[in-house]
Amino acid sequence: MAEGQTIVQFVKGRGVGSNARSRFDSWGREKDLDHHEQQRTSEEPEELIPRRATEVRLVEARSILSYNDSPDLGFEQSINPYQGCEHGCVYCYARPSHAYLGMSPGLDFETKIQAKTNAAALLRKELSRPAYRPSLIALGANTDPYQPAERELRITRSVLEVLADFNAPVSITTKSALVTRDLDILAKMAAKGLARVNMSLATVNPTLARIMDPRANAPHRRLRAITELSQAGVPVSVFASPMIPAVNDRELESILEAAAGAGATSASMIVLRLPLEVRDLFVEWLNEHFPDRAAHVMSLVRQMRGGADYDSNFGTRMRGTGQYAALLRQRFEMAVRRLGLLRRHDALDTALFRVPGSLPPDAQASLFEA
């Protein structure tokens, strides 16, 4: 095996085919490719290639609320109950965050999940601080709060229970129908103007979905979830993202039409982002699944990024630049107008926030007046 050579081997159910080391490690491991080839015959079917099981590690976090001041984001506070995501989307911009844990943004990101078991307790403590200032909380801004482990661990649900107790506004981003499990909480919060859901839907083609989001719910299940949420009074926005040139961009209108038909009332779109390690993982994925157009896809990506593979500047990193990005934006704006997806959800209400057991603001005011 040549020094530095990375083995790329895709297996069914996983989004990436390699596991490059964390960039913060001073050393790494490499498989002996010559020995590997001796042990495996060329006729060996894919079913016999060892598959990597998912490992969910229960951890206790030191803090749970994250803060940001990015002008690209519509929130200042966020919660991520999980680190890593089993959905396995190769394009996930959160993959590089796994390097900070000493793990690979590749296979480690989707097979070594850390679950913050004390998330609800930490949140209750944080929201109870006298210095805390209520603001919209984004749940799942980095990794999906409703990935498979949530079905049993119920950490996200426990976080929602705390938010409901405090009347703290929340915006959930997910690509899982599991969010409907918590409709008993979300519907009551939405009735007070405290909750909304953003359903991520990059394709309505089930075959392409298995390639793009290998362990996420199928598109039809996400659309059904949109219907259930909207019928329960929970506002839903569809995230038609990311738009990947020559892969799913032709579906933009179809995604928006399906979401509007299911009950979504607003929409957004972000073009493909390839920060740090995501770029190399994405190129490996392209060569595996779309070898006939891989070079063309990357050429179009660079046309949207000023000739580079990625642009990290605020304002353009989400939208892209150039004629191709402008055409996508024009198509999006025409479609949302035609489909009535123009609703601008009002800012979720922070005026109702209060620490359980304390007097409401109006009652406190009346005491001073007395």
C-alpha positions as CSV (number, residue, x, y, z in Angstrom):
1,M,0.0,0.0,0.0
2,A,1.3,3.4,-0.9
3,E,2.0,5.8,2.0
4,G,-1.0,8.0,2.7
5,Q,-3.3,6.0,0.4
6,T,-6.9,5.8,1.6
7,I,-9.0,2.8,1.0
8,V,-12.4,3.7,-0.4
9,Q,-15.0,0.9,0.0
10,F,-18.7,1.6,0.0
11,V,-21.2,-0.7,1.5
12,K,-25.0,-0.7,1.5
13,G,-26.5,1.5,4.1
14,R,-23.6,3.8,4.7
15,G,-23.1,7.3,3.1
16,V,-19.3,7.3,2.8
17,G,-16.7,4.8,1.8
18,S,-13.6,6.0,3.8
19,N,-12.6,7.0,7.3
20,A,-9.8,9.5,7.1
21,R,-8.4,10.4,10.5
22,S,-9.3,13.4,12.5
23,R,-7.2,16.4,11.4
24,F,-6.3,17.1,15.1
25,D,-4.7,13.7,15.5
26,S,-0.9,13.6,15.4
27,W,-1.0,10.0,14.2
28,G,-3.4,7.6,12.4
29,R,-4.0,4.1,11.3
30,E,-3.9,2.7,7.8
31,K,-5.1,-0.7,6.6
32,D,-2.5,-2.9,4.8
33,L,-4.0,-2.8,1.4
34,D,-1.8,-5.6,0.0
35,H,-2.9,-8.0,2.8
36,H,-6.5,-6.9,2.4
37,E,-6.5,-7.8,-1.3
38,Q,-4.9,-11.2,-0.5
39,Q,-7.7,-12.0,1.9
40,R,-10.5,-11.0,-0.5
41,T,-11.1,-12.5,-3.9
42,S,-12.3,-10.4,-6.8
43,E,-15.5,-12.5,-6.9
44,E,-16.4,-11.7,-3.3
45,P,-20.0,-10.2,-3.3
46,E,-20.8,-7.0,-1.5
47,E,-22.9,-8.9,1.0
48,L,-19.7,-10.6,2.4
49,I,-17.9,-7.3,3.0
50,P,-17.9,-6.7,6.8
51,R,-20.4,-4.0,7.6
52,R,-19.7,-1.5,10.4
53,A,-22.3,-1.5,13.2
54,T,-23.5,1.7,14.8
55,E,-22.2,2.4,18.2
56,V,-24.1,4.8,20.4
57,R,-22.1,6.1,23.3
58,L,-23.9,7.5,26.3
59,V,-22.2,10.6,27.5
60,E,-22.8,13.4,30.0
61,A,-22.3,16.8,28.4
62,R,-20.9,19.8,30.3
63,S,-23.2,22.3,28.6
64,I,-26.2,22.0,26.3
65,L,-27.0,25.4,24.8
66,S,-24.7,26.6,22.0
67,Y,-24.6,30.3,21.0
68,N,-23.8,31.8,17.6
69,D,-23.8,35.3,16.0
70,S,-23.8,34.2,12.3
71,P,-25.8,36.6,10.1
72,D,-26.7,33.6,7.9
73,L,-28.7,31.9,10.7
74,G,-32.1,32.9,12.0
75,F,-31.3,31.9,15.6
76,E,-28.8,32.6,18.3
77,Q,-29.2,29.5,20.5
78,S,-29.2,25.9,19.6
79,I,-29.3,22.4,21.1
80,N,-27.9,19.2,19.6
81,P,-28.8,16.1,21.7
82,Y,-26.6,14.0,19.6
83,Q,-23.1,14.3,18.1
84,G,-22.7,12.4,14.8
85,C,-25.6,11.2,12.8
86,E,-26.6,7.8,11.6
87,H,-28.5,9.1,8.6
88,G,-25.2,9.0,6.7
89,C,-25.7,11.9,4.3
90,V,-22.4,12.4,2.6
91,Y,-22.9,16.1,2.1
92,C,-23.7,16.9,5.8
93,Y,-21.9,20.1,6.8
94,A,-21.7,18.8,10.4
95,R,-19.2,16.0,9.5
96,P,-16.1,18.1,10.3
97,S,-17.3,18.6,13.9
98,H,-16.5,14.9,14.6
99,A,-12.8,15.7,14.2
100,Y,-13.0,17.8,17.4
101,L,-14.0,14.6,19.2
102,G,-10.9,12.9,17.9
103,M,-12.9,10.8,15.4
104,S,-13.2,10.8,11.6
105,P,-15.7,12.9,9.8
106,G,-16.1,9.8,7.5
107,L,-17.5,6.6,8.7
108,D,-17.0,7.5,12.4
109,F,-19.5,10.3,12.0
110,E,-22.3,8.0,11.1
111,T,-21.3,4.9,13.1
112,K,-20.0,6.4,16.4
113,I,-22.8,8.5,17.8
114,Q,-22.6,10.3,21.1
115,A,-25.9,10.8,23.0
116,K,-26.1,13.5,25.6
117,T,-28.1,11.7,28.3
118,N,-28.2,14.7,30.7
119,A,-29.4,17.1,28.0
120,A,-32.7,17.8,29.7
121,A,-31.3,18.4,33.2
122,L,-28.6,20.7,31.8
123,L,-31.2,22.7,29.9
124,R,-33.5,23.1,32.9
125,K,-30.6,24.4,34.8
126,E,-29.5,26.8,32.1
127,L,-33.0,28.2,31.5
128,S,-33.5,28.7,35.2
129,R,-30.4,31.0,35.5
130,P,-31.4,34.6,36.4
131,A,-29.0,35.8,33.6
132,Y,-30.7,33.7,30.9
133,R,-32.3,35.7,28.2
134,P,-35.0,33.9,26.2
135,S,-34.5,33.5,22.5
136,L,-35.6,31.1,19.7
137,I,-33.8,27.8,20.3
138,A,-32.9,25.7,17.2
139,L,-33.2,22.0,17.9
140,G,-31.0,20.0,15.6
141,A,-29.0,22.8,13.9
142,N,-26.0,20.5,13.6
143,T,-27.1,16.9,13.7
144,D,-30.6,15.4,13.5
145,P,-32.4,15.3,16.8
146,Y,-34.6,12.5,15.6
147,Q,-32.0,10.0,14.3
148,P,-32.6,6.3,14.9
149,A,-31.2,6.3,18.5
150,E,-33.8,8.7,19.6
151,R,-36.6,6.1,19.2
152,E,-35.3,4.4,22.4
153,L,-33.3,7.1,24.2
154,R,-36.0,9.8,24.0
155,I,-33.5,12.5,24.7
156,T,-35.0,15.0,22.3
157,R,-38.4,14.4,23.8
158,S,-37.1,15.1,27.3
159,V,-35.6,18.4,25.9
160,L,-39.0,19.3,24.4
161,E,-40.7,18.6,27.8
162,V,-38.3,21.1,29.4
163,L,-38.9,23.7,26.7
164,A,-42.7,23.3,27.1
165,D,-42.4,23.8,30.9
166,F,-40.6,27.1,30.3
167,N,-42.7,28.2,27.3
168,A,-39.4,28.5,25.4
169,P,-39.8,28.8,21.6
170,V,-38.2,26.1,19.5
171,S,-37.6,25.4,15.8
172,I,-36.9,21.8,14.9
173,T,-34.9,20.7,11.8
174,T,-35.1,17.0,10.9
175,K,-35.5,14.5,8.1
176,S,-37.3,12.0,10.3
177,A,-41.0,11.1,10.6
178,L,-40.2,10.3,14.2
179,V,-40.9,14.0,15.0
180,T,-44.7,13.1,14.9
181,R,-44.2,10.9,18.0
182,D,-44.0,14.2,20.0
183,L,-47.1,15.8,18.5
184,D,-48.7,15.8,22.0
185,I,-46.0,18.3,23.1
186,L,-45.5,20.2,19.8
187,A,-49.2,20.8,19.1
188,K,-49.7,22.5,22.5
189,M,-46.6,24.6,22.0
190,A,-47.6,25.6,18.5
191,A,-51.0,26.7,19.7
192,K,-49.1,29.3,21.9
193,G,-46.8,30.3,19.0
194,L,-43.9,28.4,20.5
195,A,-43.0,25.7,17.9
196,R,-42.4,25.0,14.3
197,V,-40.8,22.2,12.3
198,N,-38.4,22.3,9.3
199,M,-38.5,19.1,7.3
200,S,-35.4,18.5,5.2
201,L,-36.2,16.9,1.8
202,A,-33.5,16.8,-0.8
203,T,-35.3,14.5,-3.2
204,V,-38.7,12.8,-3.7
205,N,-37.1,10.0,-5.7
206,P,-36.8,6.9,-3.4
207,T,-33.9,5.4,-5.3
208,L,-31.9,8.6,-5.1
209,A,-32.9,9.1,-1.5
210,R,-31.2,5.7,-0.6
211,I,-28.0,7.1,-2.1
212,M,-28.2,10.6,-0.6
213,D,-29.7,9.8,2.8
214,P,-29.1,6.0,3.3
215,R,-30.5,5.7,6.8
216,A,-33.1,8.5,6.8
217,N,-36.8,8.0,6.3
218,A,-38.0,7.6,2.8
219,P,-39.4,10.7,1.1
220,H,-43.0,9.5,1.3
221,R,-42.7,9.1,5.1
222,R,-41.4,12.6,5.5
223,L,-44.2,14.0,3.4
224,R,-46.7,12.1,5.5
225,A,-45.1,13.6,8.6
226,I,-45.6,17.1,7.1
227,T,-49.3,16.3,6.7
228,E,-49.6,15.1,10.3
229,L,-47.8,18.1,11.7
230,S,-49.7,20.6,9.7
231,Q,-53.1,19.0,10.5
232,A,-52.2,19.2,14.2
233,G,-51.5,23.0,13.8
234,V,-47.7,22.8,13.8
235,P,-46.3,25.1,11.1
236,V,-44.0,23.3,8.7
237,S,-41.4,24.6,6.3
238,V,-39.7,22.4,3.8
239,F,-35.9,22.6,3.4
240,A,-35.2,21.7,-0.2
241,S,-31.5,21.2,0.5
242,P,-28.9,20.8,-0.5
243,M,-29.3,21.4,-4.2
244,I,-26.5,19.5,-5.9
245,P,-25.9,20.4,-9.5
246,A,-26.7,17.6,-12.0
247,V,-27.7,15.3,-9.1
248,N,-31.0,16.5,-7.5
249,D,-31.3,20.1,-8.8
250,R,-33.8,19.0,-11.5
251,E,-36.2,18.0,-8.7
252,L,-36.4,21.4,-7.1
253,E,-39.9,22.1,-8.3
254,S,-41.1,18.6,-7.6
255,I,-39.9,18.7,-4.0
256,L,-41.7,22.0,-3.4
257,E,-44.9,20.8,-5.1
258,A,-44.9,17.6,-3.0
259,A,-44.3,19.5,0.3
260,A,-47.0,22.1,-0.5
261,G,-49.4,19.3,-1.3
262,A,-48.6,17.7,2.1
263,G,-49.3,20.9,4.0
264,A,-46.0,22.9,4.2
265,T,-46.6,26.6,4.2
266,S,-43.0,27.9,3.6
267,A,-39.8,26.8,2.0
268,S,-36.1,27.4,1.9
269,M,-33.2,26.2,-0.3
270,I,-29.4,26.0,0.2
271,V,-26.9,25.0,-2.4
272,L,-24.3,22.3,-1.7
273,R,-21.6,23.2,0.8
274,L,-18.3,21.3,0.9
275,P,-16.4,22.6,4.0
276,L,-13.1,20.9,5.1
277,E,-13.3,17.1,4.9
278,V,-16.7,17.0,3.3
279,R,-15.2,17.9,0.0
280,D,-13.0,14.8,-0.3
281,L,-15.8,12.5,1.0
282,F,-18.2,14.0,-1.5
283,V,-15.8,13.5,-4.4
284,E,-15.4,9.8,-3.4
285,W,-19.2,9.5,-3.3
286,L,-19.6,11.0,-6.7
287,N,-17.0,8.7,-8.2
288,E,-18.8,5.7,-6.7
289,H,-22.4,6.6,-7.6
290,F,-22.2,9.0,-10.5
291,P,-18.8,8.3,-12.2
292,D,-20.1,9.4,-15.6
293,R,-20.8,12.9,-14.3
294,A,-18.5,13.4,-11.4
295,A,-16.3,15.9,-13.1
296,H,-19.3,17.8,-14.5
297,V,-20.8,18.1,-11.0
298,M,-17.7,19.5,-9.5
299,S,-17.3,21.9,-12.4
300,L,-20.8,23.2,-11.7
301,V,-20.0,23.4,-8.0
302,R,-17.0,25.6,-8.7
303,Q,-19.1,27.8,-11.0
304,M,-21.3,28.6,-7.9
305,R,-18.2,29.1,-5.7
306,G,-16.1,31.6,-7.7
307,G,-13.9,28.8,-9.1
308,A,-13.3,27.2,-5.7
309,D,-14.8,24.0,-4.2
310,Y,-16.2,26.0,-1.3
311,D,-16.8,29.6,-0.2
312,S,-17.0,30.1,3.6
313,N,-18.0,33.8,3.4
314,F,-21.2,34.9,5.2
315,G,-24.0,35.8,2.8
316,T,-22.7,33.7,-0.1
317,R,-21.9,30.3,1.5
318,M,-25.6,29.3,1.6
319,R,-26.7,30.9,-1.7
320,G,-23.7,30.5,-4.0
321,T,-22.7,33.0,-6.7
322,G,-22.6,33.0,-10.5
323,Q,-25.2,32.3,-13.2
324,Y,-25.9,28.7,-12.1
325,A,-26.7,29.7,-8.5
326,A,-28.8,32.6,-9.8
327,L,-30.8,30.3,-12.0
328,L,-31.5,28.0,-9.1
329,R,-32.6,30.9,-7.0
330,Q,-34.9,32.2,-9.8
331,R,-36.5,28.7,-10.2
332,F,-37.0,28.5,-6.4
333,E,-38.6,31.9,-6.1
334,M,-41.0,31.3,-9.0
335,A,-42.0,27.9,-7.6
336,V,-42.7,29.2,-4.1
337,R,-44.9,32.0,-5.4
338,R,-46.8,29.6,-7.6
339,L,-47.3,27.1,-4.8
340,G,-48.1,29.6,-2.0
341,L,-45.0,28.7,0.0
342,L,-44.4,32.4,0.7
343,R,-45.6,32.5,4.3
344,R,-43.1,34.1,6.6
345,H,-43.6,32.5,9.9
346,D,-43.8,35.1,12.6
347,A,-40.9,35.1,15.1
348,L,-41.8,32.6,17.8
349,D,-43.0,34.3,21.0
350,T,-40.5,34.8,23.8
351,A,-42.8,36.9,25.9
352,L,-44.4,33.8,27.4
353,F,-41.1,32.5,28.8
354,R,-41.0,31.9,32.5
355,V,-39.3,29.7,35.0
356,P,-41.7,27.1,36.3
357,G,-43.0,28.1,39.7
358,S,-42.4,31.8,39.2
359,L,-45.0,34.4,38.6
360,P,-45.9,35.4,35.1
361,P,-44.4,38.8,34.0
362,D,-47.9,40.5,34.2
363,A,-48.4,39.2,37.7
364,Q,-45.0,40.5,38.7
365,A,-45.8,43.9,37.3
366,S,-49.1,44.1,39.2
367,L,-47.2,43.4,42.5
368,F,-44.9,46.4,41.9
369,E,-47.9,48.5,41.0
370,A,-49.7,47.5,44.2
